[in-house]
Amino acid sequence: DLKKCLDSIERCSYENYEVLVVENNSDQKETFDYYQSIDGKNGKIRVLYWKDKFNYSAINNFGASQAKGAYFLFLNNDTEIINPECIEELLGFCMREDVGAVGARLYFEDGTIQHAGVVVGLGGIAGHIFSNTPHDQVGYFARVITQQDYSAVTAACVMVGREEFERIDGFDTQLEVA
């Protein structure tokens, strides 16, 4: 998964980035061999080691504390960027003063939508909109494919400015997974 993710970042047209891979409790030798092969690659990839129990929020906060950039793009290791201009598109919105965080439309392997925005209160606490919609459907008034405001986005792929991230003290570590 991680190799596919990193390869997709390298195919992006945006080149001014660093990648921080945060290792969190893997145990396979092959994983650590791979880390060794990518650590320091092209001066853009660093592998960091998280030694505590799994806490998604704390792990990402740790990675952010080691980052050098003005903007953070948090990506799960099982994501793959399929649009070469994705980073520029996210950054264009993220740089706006009226935007706190920017997400992307994510797809399942079968091409249906996994995430396209989150509405707080939908289905109880929060729900993903357009889940399982086929990739070739645009929806009512093209809502499926239109950039728009939502209550939240998934942290599987979210861009946020460093200044905004630090102002709110990062991800809430009381929320270990969700």
C-alpha positions in Angstrom: 0.0 0.0 0.0 2.7 2.5 1.0 4.7 2.0 -2.1 1.7 2.6 -4.3 0.9 5.8 -2.4 4.5 7.1 -2.6 4.8 6.3 -6.3 1.6 8.2 -6.9 3.0 11.3 -5.1 6.1 11.1 -7.3 3.9 11.2 -10.4 2.3 14.4 -9.3 3.2 17.6 -11.2 3.8 19.5 -7.9 7.4 19.1 -6.8 7.9 21.3 -3.8 7.1 18.8 -1.1 8.5 16.5 1.6 7.0 13.2 2.6 7.0 12.1 6.3 6.2 8.4 6.7 5.2 7.7 10.3 5.9 4.1 11.3 3.4 3.0 13.9 3.9 -0.5 15.3 4.6 -2.6 12.2 6.3 -5.9 12.9 7.2 -7.4 9.5 10.9 -7.3 8.5 9.9 -6.5 4.9 8.2 -3.3 6.1 11.4 -2.1 7.8 13.5 -3.1 4.8 11.3 -0.9 2.6 11.6 2.0 5.1 15.4 1.7 4.8 15.2 1.8 1.0 13.1 5.0 0.9 14.4 7.0 3.9 16.2 10.0 2.5 15.2 9.2 -1.1 15.7 12.2 -3.3 16.0 14.3 -0.1 12.2 14.3 0.1 11.2 11.3 2.1 11.9 10.8 5.8 10.7 7.9 8.0 9.7 8.7 11.5 9.1 6.2 14.3 6.1 6.3 16.6 6.7 4.3 19.7 3.5 4.6 21.6 0.1 2.8 21.2 -2.0 3.5 18.1 -3.8 6.8 18.2 -4.4 8.2 14.7 -4.6 11.8 16.0 -1.4 11.6 18.0 0.5 9.9 15.3 -0.4 12.6 12.8 0.3 15.4 15.3 3.7 13.8 15.8 4.4 13.8 12.0 3.2 17.4 11.7 5.6 18.5 14.5 8.5 17.2 12.4 7.3 18.8 9.1 9.0 21.8 7.5 6.2 23.0 5.2 3.6 25.7 5.4 0.8 23.2 4.4 0.2 19.7 5.5 -1.4 17.0 3.3 -2.3 14.0 5.5 -2.7 10.8 3.5 -3.5 7.3 4.6 -0.9 4.8 3.3 -3.6 3.0 1.3 -4.5 6.1 -0.8 -3.3 6.6 -4.4 -3.3 9.9 -6.1 -4.9 9.5 -9.6 -5.0 13.1 -10.7 -1.4 14.5 -11.3 -2.6 18.0 -10.5 -4.3 17.0 -7.2 -1.8 18.7 -4.9 -2.0 22.0 -6.8 -5.8 21.8 -6.7 -6.0 21.1 -3.0 -3.4 23.8 -2.3 -5.3 26.4 -4.4 -8.3 26.0 -2.1 -6.3 25.6 1.1 -4.5 29.0 0.6 -7.8 30.8 0.7 -8.5 32.7 4.0 -12.0 31.4 4.2 -11.0 27.7 4.0 -9.9 25.7 7.0 -9.3 22.2 5.5 -9.6 20.7 2.0 -10.5 17.1 1.1 -10.7 15.1 -2.0 -13.1 12.7 -3.6 -11.8 9.2 -2.8 -12.8 6.0 -4.6 -13.0 2.3 -3.7 -11.1 -0.1 -5.9 -14.3 -0.8 -7.9 -14.5 2.9 -8.9 -17.4 3.8 -6.6 -17.1 6.8 -4.3 -15.8 6.1 -0.8 -15.6 9.7 0.4 -16.8 13.0 -1.2 -17.3 15.1 1.9 -18.8 14.6 5.4 -22.0 16.1 6.8 -22.1 16.3 10.5 -25.3 14.9 11.9 -26.0 12.6 8.9 -26.8 9.1 10.0 -26.2 10.0 13.7 -22.8 11.6 14.4 -21.6 12.2 10.8 -21.9 10.6 7.4 -20.0 10.4 4.1 -22.1 11.7 1.2 -22.4 10.0 -2.2 -20.8 6.8 -0.8 -21.0 3.9 -3.4 -22.0 6.3 -6.2 -20.5 5.1 -9.5 -17.6 7.3 -10.7 -19.3 8.3 -13.9 -22.4 9.8 -12.3 -22.6 13.5 -11.7 -25.7 13.6 -9.5 -28.4 16.1 -9.0 -27.2 19.5 -10.3 -23.7 17.9 -10.6 -23.3 17.8 -6.8 -21.2 14.7 -7.0 -18.5 16.4 -9.0 -18.8 20.0 -7.9 -16.3 21.5 -5.4 -18.3 22.7 -2.4 -18.3 23.4 1.3 -19.0 20.5 3.7 -19.1 20.2 7.5 -16.0 18.1 7.4 -13.7 15.9 5.3 -12.1 12.6 6.0 -8.6 12.6 7.4 -7.6 9.9 4.9 -6.8 12.8 2.6 -6.9 16.2 4.1 -4.9 19.4 3.4 -4.6 22.1 6.1 -2.3 25.1 6.6 0.3 24.8 9.3 -0.9 28.0 10.9 -4.5 26.8 11.1 -3.4 23.3 12.3 -1.2 24.8 15.1 -3.8 27.3 16.1 -6.2 24.4 17.0 -3.4 22.3 18.5 -3.7 19.7 15.7 -5.9 16.6 15.7 -7.8 16.0 19.0 -5.9 13.1 20.6 -9.1 12.1 22.6 -10.4 10.9 19.2 -8.0 8.0 18.7 -9.6 6.6 15.5 -12.7 8.6 14.5 
